[in-house]
Amino acid sequence: MSELLSVALVCAGTLLAQDCSRETALDVIVSPARTPMECIMHAQTMAAAAGLPGGDHRYLKVSCEHRRTEADPVVVVRRAS
């Protein structure tokens, strides 16, 4: 199992980048990655594929995260409808 996750957060344009997180994002896109380089490449691909309708009203923030283990707390992710 991959230890890394490429994470793309679609955030409201009114939200500061440092405040954009899984909890505050309008949508979250996650993809497993085996290496840090693959994680970065997935993040760039997700950013290009996102399209982001709405112009300046939304932006994409991408990052690489370590996969949580069963001992880690569960985070509930909201999805935009």
C-alpha positions in Angstrom: 0.0 0.0 0.0 1.2 3.5 -0.9 2.3 5.6 2.1 1.7 8.9 0.2 -1.4 10.7 -1.0 -1.6 13.5 -3.5 -4.2 15.9 -2.3 -5.9 18.6 -4.3 -8.1 21.0 -2.4 -10.6 23.2 -4.2 -11.0 26.3 -2.1 -13.2 29.5 -2.2 -11.3 32.5 -3.6 -12.2 34.4 -0.5 -10.3 31.9 1.7 -6.6 32.6 2.4 -4.2 29.9 1.2 -3.0 29.1 4.8 -6.6 28.6 5.8 -7.4 26.2 3.0 -7.5 22.7 4.4 -9.5 19.4 4.1 -12.0 20.9 6.5 -12.5 24.2 4.7 -12.2 23.1 1.1 -15.2 23.0 -1.2 -14.0 19.7 -2.7 -11.1 17.3 -2.0 -9.4 15.1 -4.7 -7.1 12.4 -3.4 -4.8 10.0 -5.3 -2.3 7.4 -3.9 1.3 7.8 -4.8 4.3 5.5 -4.2 7.1 8.1 -4.2 7.5 11.8 -3.5 8.1 12.5 -7.2 5.0 10.5 -8.2 3.0 12.5 -5.6 4.1 15.8 -7.2 3.3 14.6 -10.7 -0.2 13.4 -9.6 -0.8 16.8 -7.9 0.1 18.6 -11.1 -2.1 16.3 -13.2 -5.0 16.8 -10.8 -4.5 20.6 -11.0 -4.6 20.5 -14.8 -7.6 18.2 -14.9 -9.6 20.2 -12.3 -10.7 22.9 -14.8 -12.1 25.0 -11.9 -15.2 26.7 -13.3 -15.9 30.0 -11.6 -12.7 31.8 -12.4 -11.4 33.8 -9.5 -14.1 32.5 -7.2 -12.1 29.2 -6.6 -8.5 28.1 -6.6 -6.7 24.8 -6.2 -4.2 24.0 -3.5 -2.2 20.8 -3.9 0.0 18.9 -1.4 1.5 15.5 -0.6 0.5 13.9 2.6 1.4 10.7 4.5 -1.4 8.2 4.5 -3.0 8.0 7.9 -2.9 4.7 9.8 -5.8 3.1 11.6 -4.5 4.5 14.8 -4.8 8.1 13.4 -8.0 10.0 13.9 -10.5 9.9 11.1 -11.2 13.2 9.3 -14.6 13.7 7.6 -14.3 15.3 4.2 -17.2 17.4 2.7 -17.8 17.2 -1.0 -19.2 20.0 -3.1 -22.5 19.2 -4.7 
